[in-house]
C-alpha cells in the first residue's frame, strides 16, 4: 500500500523545508515497508519453529 500526501504550500515557502519534508515522507514509506517485511519473516520463522517442535515431539511415534 502506498500513501500519497498532498499538501498546499503557501507562496514564498522555503524550498529547502519542502524538500526536507518530502525526504522525511519517503523515509517513512521505506521504514514502513521494512517493518511489514520484518513481520512476515518473523511469522515464517515462528511457523518453521512450530513445525520443527511438532516433528521432534512425534518423531518417536513412527516406530
N, CA, C and O atoms as CSV, one atom per row, in Angstrom:
chain,resi,resn,atom,element,x,y,z
A,1,UNK,N,N,0.846,-1.167,0.000
A,1,UNK,CA,C,0.000,0.000,0.000
A,1,UNK,C,C,0.895,1.234,0.000
A,1,UNK,O,O,1.833,1.341,0.790
A,2,UNK,N,N,0.594,2.136,-0.876
A,2,UNK,CA,C,1.364,3.366,-0.954
A,2,UNK,C,C,0.501,4.513,-0.452
A,2,UNK,O,O,-0.686,4.601,-0.769
A,3,UNK,N,N,1.102,5.372,0.320
A,3,UNK,CA,C,0.394,6.516,0.878
A,3,UNK,C,C,0.791,7.761,0.103
A,3,UNK,O,O,1.975,8.028,-0.103
A,4,UNK,N,N,-0.207,8.516,-0.322
A,4,UNK,CA,C,0.047,9.769,-1.028
A,4,UNK,C,C,-0.420,10.912,-0.140
A,4,UNK,O,O,-1.548,10.910,0.353
A,5,UNK,N,N,0.443,11.871,0.056
A,5,UNK,CA,C,0.112,13.025,0.885
A,5,UNK,C,C,0.139,14.262,0.001
A,5,UNK,O,O,1.119,14.523,-0.696
A,6,UNK,N,N,-0.933,15.007,0.039
A,6,UNK,CA,C,-0.999,16.260,-0.715
A,6,UNK,C,C,-1.030,17.402,0.278
A,6,UNK,O,O,-1.826,17.413,1.216
A,7,UNK,N,N,-0.154,18.357,0.055
A,7,UNK,CA,C,-0.035,19.489,0.961
A,7,UNK,C,C,-0.078,20.773,0.153
A,7,UNK,O,O,0.569,20.881,-0.889
A,8,UNK,N,N,-0.820,21.717,0.621
A,8,UNK,CA,C,-0.822,23.035,-0.021
A,8,UNK,C,C,0.323,23.841,0.564
A,8,UNK,O,O,0.415,24.041,1.775
A,9,UNK,N,N,1.175,24.289,-0.306
A,9,UNK,CA,C,2.341,25.045,0.124
A,9,UNK,C,C,2.068,26.520,-0.097
A,9,UNK,O,O,1.783,26.942,-1.218
A,10,UNK,N,N,2.154,27.305,0.968
A,10,UNK,CA,C,1.907,28.737,0.804
A,10,UNK,C,C,2.981,29.386,-0.058
A,10,UNK,O,O,4.120,28.923,-0.107
A,11,UNK,N,N,2.605,30.452,-0.729
A,11,UNK,CA,C,3.576,31.166,-1.554
A,11,UNK,C,C,4.714,31.674,-0.683
A,11,UNK,O,O,4.507,32.111,0.448
A,12,UNK,N,N,5.911,31.606,-1.233
A,12,UNK,CA,C,7.079,32.086,-0.505
A,12,UNK,C,C,7.626,31.079,0.488
A,12,UNK,O,O,8.551,31.384,1.241
A,13,UNK,N,N,7.062,29.882,0.494
A,13,UNK,CA,C,7.568,28.864,1.416
A,13,UNK,C,C,8.993,28.495,1.037
A,13,UNK,O,O,9.376,28.539,-0.132
A,14,UNK,N,N,9.741,28.144,2.011
A,14,UNK,CA,C,11.152,27.808,1.816
A,14,UNK,C,C,11.268,26.471,1.078
A,14,UNK,O,O,10.789,25.449,1.569
A,15,UNK,N,N,11.893,26.475,-0.083
A,15,UNK,CA,C,12.053,25.261,-0.894
A,15,UNK,C,C,12.857,24.198,-0.146
A,15,UNK,O,O,12.620,23.004,-0.326
A,16,UNK,N,N,13.794,24.619,0.679
A,16,UNK,CA,C,14.618,23.672,1.444
A,16,UNK,C,C,13.739,22.881,2.414
A,16,UNK,O,O,13.889,21.666,2.545
A,17,UNK,N,N,12.828,23.572,3.088
A,17,UNK,CA,C,11.929,22.906,4.039
A,17,UNK,C,C,11.025,21.925,3.303
A,17,UNK,O,O,10.791,20.813,3.777
A,18,UNK,N,N,10.524,22.332,2.159
A,18,UNK,CA,C,9.657,21.448,1.374
A,18,UNK,C,C,10.421,20.194,0.955
A,18,UNK,O,O,9.888,19.088,1.029
A,19,UNK,N,N,11.655,20.363,0.520
A,19,UNK,CA,C,12.484,19.214,0.149
A,19,UNK,C,C,12.745,18.292,1.323
A,19,UNK,O,O,12.724,17.070,1.175
A,20,UNK,N,N,12.992,18.871,2.489
A,20,UNK,CA,C,13.228,18.056,3.687
A,20,UNK,C,C,11.985,17.269,4.070
A,20,UNK,O,O,12.084,16.107,4.465
A,21,UNK,N,N,10.810,17.891,3.956
A,21,UNK,CA,C,9.566,17.179,4.254
A,21,UNK,C,C,9.345,16.026,3.285
A,21,UNK,O,O,8.926,14.942,3.690
A,22,UNK,N,N,9.622,16.254,2.025
A,22,UNK,CA,C,9.472,15.190,1.030
A,22,UNK,C,C,10.404,14.028,1.362
A,22,UNK,O,O,10.025,12.865,1.222
A,23,UNK,N,N,11.611,14.340,1.796
A,23,UNK,CA,C,12.565,13.292,2.163
A,23,UNK,C,C,12.091,12.517,3.388
A,23,UNK,O,O,12.237,11.297,3.448
A,24,UNK,N,N,11.530,13.215,4.352
A,24,UNK,CA,C,11.006,12.552,5.554
A,24,UNK,C,C,9.881,11.594,5.183
A,24,UNK,O,O,9.844,10.465,5.673
A,25,UNK,N,N,8.964,12.030,4.325
A,25,UNK,CA,C,7.879,11.149,3.898
A,25,UNK,C,C,8.414,9.928,3.157
A,25,UNK,O,O,7.919,8.819,3.357
A,26,UNK,N,N,9.401,10.116,2.320
A,26,UNK,CA,C,9.982,8.997,1.580
A,26,UNK,C,C,10.626,7.999,2.535
A,26,UNK,O,O,10.465,6.789,2.377
A,27,UNK,N,N,11.346,8.500,3.512
A,27,UNK,CA,C,11.977,7.599,4.501
A,27,UNK,C,C,10.926,6.857,5.312
A,27,UNK,O,O,11.103,5.681,5.631
A,28,UNK,N,N,9.836,7.535,5.647
A,28,UNK,CA,C,8.763,6.884,6.407
A,28,UNK,C,C,8.173,5.726,5.613
A,28,UNK,O,O,7.868,4.677,6.180
A,29,UNK,N,N,8.010,5.907,4.308
A,29,UNK,CA,C,7.485,4.818,3.478
A,29,UNK,C,C,8.454,3.645,3.444
A,29,UNK,O,O,8.025,2.491,3.485
A,30,UNK,N,N,9.748,3.918,3.368
A,30,UNK,CA,C,10.746,2.850,3.359
A,30,UNK,C,C,10.711,2.099,4.688
A,30,UNK,O,O,10.728,0.868,4.706
A,31,UNK,N,N,10.663,2.826,5.790
A,31,UNK,CA,C,10.616,2.185,7.104
A,31,UNK,C,C,9.363,1.331,7.262
A,31,UNK,O,O,9.409,0.244,7.838
A,32,UNK,N,N,8.250,1.833,6.747
A,32,UNK,CA,C,7.012,1.060,6.835
A,32,UNK,C,C,7.139,-0.254,6.065
A,32,UNK,O,O,6.737,-1.308,6.559
A,33,UNK,N,N,7.694,-0.190,4.865
A,33,UNK,CA,C,7.829,-1.416,4.070
A,33,UNK,C,C,8.796,-2.390,4.737
A,33,UNK,O,O,8.591,-3.602,4.668
A,34,UNK,N,N,9.841,-1.884,5.377
A,34,UNK,CA,C,10.757,-2.771,6.095
A,34,UNK,C,C,10.074,-3.424,7.287
A,34,UNK,O,O,10.307,-4.598,7.574
A,35,UNK,N,N,9.238,-2.671,7.975
A,35,UNK,CA,C,8.524,-3.221,9.128
A,35,UNK,C,C,7.571,-4.326,8.695
A,35,UNK,O,O,7.479,-5.358,9.360
A,36,UNK,N,N,6.874,-4.126,7.607
A,36,UNK,CA,C,5.950,-5.142,7.099
A,36,UNK,C,C,6.729,-6.397,6.719
A,36,UNK,O,O,6.313,-7.508,7.050
A,37,UNK,N,N,7.845,-6.233,6.033
A,37,UNK,CA,C,8.671,-7.381,5.654
A,37,UNK,C,C,9.221,-8.100,6.865
A,37,UNK,O,O,9.313,-9.328,6.867
A,38,UNK,N,N,9.587,-7.359,7.892
A,38,UNK,CA,C,10.102,-7.966,9.119
A,38,UNK,C,C,9.061,-8.810,9.816
A,38,UNK,O,O,9.367,-9.881,10.340
A,39,UNK,N,N,7.830,-8.330,9.823
A,39,UNK,CA,C,6.755,-9.119,10.441
A,39,UNK,C,C,6.538,-10.414,9.685
A,39,UNK,O,O,6.302,-11.456,10.297
A,40,UNK,N,N,6.615,-10.363,8.347
A,40,UNK,CA,C,6.409,-11.561,7.535
A,40,UNK,C,C,7.505,-12.578,7.843
A,40,UNK,O,O,7.212,-13.763,8.003
A,41,UNK,N,N,8.750,-12.143,7.928
A,41,UNK,CA,C,9.864,-13.042,8.233
A,41,UNK,C,C,9.694,-13.628,9.624
A,41,UNK,O,O,9.939,-14.815,9.835
A,42,UNK,N,N,9.277,-12.804,10.568
A,42,UNK,CA,C,9.080,-13.280,11.939
A,42,UNK,C,C,8.010,-14.365,11.980
A,42,UNK,O,O,8.173,-15.374,12.667
A,43,UNK,N,N,6.906,-14.159,11.242
A,43,UNK,CA,C,5.844,-15.173,11.203
A,43,UNK,C,C,6.352,-16.462,10.582
A,43,UNK,O,O,6.044,-17.549,11.071
A,44,UNK,N,N,7.134,-16.354,9.504
A,44,UNK,CA,C,7.653,-17.551,8.850
A,44,UNK,C,C,8.582,-18.315,9.785
A,44,UNK,O,O,8.528,-19.543,9.847
A,45,UNK,N,N,9.430,-17.596,10.511
A,45,UNK,CA,C,10.323,-18.256,11.463
A,45,UNK,C,C,9.527,-18.966,12.545
A,45,UNK,O,O,9.869,-20.079,12.946
A,46,UNK,N,N,8.460,-18.320,13.018
A,46,UNK,CA,C,7.622,-18.937,14.045
A,46,UNK,C,C,6.966,-20.202,13.508
A,46,UNK,O,O,6.880,-21.202,14.220
A,47,UNK,N,N,6.504,-20.172,12.264
A,47,UNK,CA,C,5.866,-21.347,11.671
A,47,UNK,C,C,6.851,-22.501,11.548
A,47,UNK,O,O,6.506,-23.642,11.857
A,48,UNK,N,N,8.073,-22.220,11.102
A,48,UNK,CA,C,9.079,-23.267,10.992
A,48,UNK,C,C,9.426,-23.827,12.368
A,48,UNK,O,O,9.613,-25.033,12.523
A,49,UNK,N,N,9.514,-22.944,13.370
A,49,UNK,CA,C,9.832,-23.405,14.726
A,49,UNK,C,C,8.732,-24.326,15.233
A,49,UNK,O,O,9.019,-25.360,15.836
A,50,UNK,N,N,7.469,-23.959,14.993
A,50,UNK,CA,C,6.353,-24.806,15.415
A,50,UNK,C,C,6.398,-26.164,14.725
A,50,UNK,O,O,6.174,-27.190,15.367
A,51,UNK,N,N,6.683,-26.182,13.433
A,51,UNK,CA,C,6.779,-27.430,12.686
A,51,UNK,C,C,7.914,-28.295,13.228
A,51,UNK,O,O,7.753,-29.500,13.421
A,52,UNK,N,N,9.050,-27.669,13.469
A,52,UNK,CA,C,10.201,-28.403,13.996
A,52,UNK,C,C,9.870,-29.013,15.360
A,52,UNK,O,O,10.202,-30.169,15.622
A,53,UNK,N,N,9.214,-28.231,16.231
A,53,UNK,CA,C,8.843,-28.740,17.558
A,53,UNK,C,C,7.861,-29.897,17.437
A,53,UNK,O,O,7.971,-30.880,18.170
A,54,UNK,N,N,6.910,-29.794,16.528
A,54,UNK,CA,C,5.932,-30.863,16.317
A,54,UNK,C,C,6.625,-32.139,15.871
A,54,UNK,O,O,6.354,-33.222,16.391
A,55,UNK,N,N,7.529,-32.000,14.893
A,55,UNK,CA,C,8.230,-33.178,14.379
A,55,UNK,C,C,9.105,-33.813,15.460
A,55,UNK,O,O,9.178,-35.038,15.558
A,56,UNK,N,N,9.757,-32.999,16.258
A,56,UNK,CA,C,10.580,-33.548,17.331
A,56,UNK,C,C,9.727,-34.261,18.365
A,56,UNK,O,O,10.132,-35.289,18.907
A,57,UNK,N,N,8.545,-33.718,18.643
A,57,UNK,CA,C,7.665,-34.312,19.665
A,57,UNK,C,C,7.132,-35.670,19.211
A,57,UNK,O,O,7.021,-36.593,20.019
A,58,UNK,N,N,6.800,-35.799,17.926
A,58,UNK,CA,C,6.185,-37.035,17.444
A,58,UNK,C,C,7.143,-37.933,16.671
A,58,UNK,O,O,6.723,-38.918,16.063
A,59,UNK,N,N,8.400,-37.601,16.694
A,59,UNK,CA,C,9.393,-38.386,15.961
A,59,UNK,C,C,9.468,-39.824,16.484
A,59,UNK,O,O,9.629,-40.756,15.695
A,60,UNK,N,N,9.355,-40.015,17.792
A,60,UNK,CA,C,9.488,-41.334,18.380
A,60,UNK,C,C,8.286,-42.227,18.134
A,60,UNK,O,O,8.384,-43.435,18.347
A,61,UNK,N,N,7.179,-41.698,17.703
A,61,UNK,CA,C,5.970,-42.479,17.484
A,61,UNK,C,C,5.975,-43.247,16.162
A,61,UNK,O,O,5.101,-44.083,15.930
A,62,UNK,N,N,6.940,-42.973,15.303
A,62,UNK,CA,C,6.982,-43.639,13.998
A,62,UNK,C,C,7.300,-45.129,14.139
A,62,UNK,O,O,6.971,-45.923,13.258
A,63,UNK,N,N,7.909,-45.486,15.193
A,63,UNK,CA,C,8.194,-46.901,15.404
A,63,UNK,C,C,9.534,-47.225,15.020
A,63,UNK,O,O,9.946,-48.380,15.131
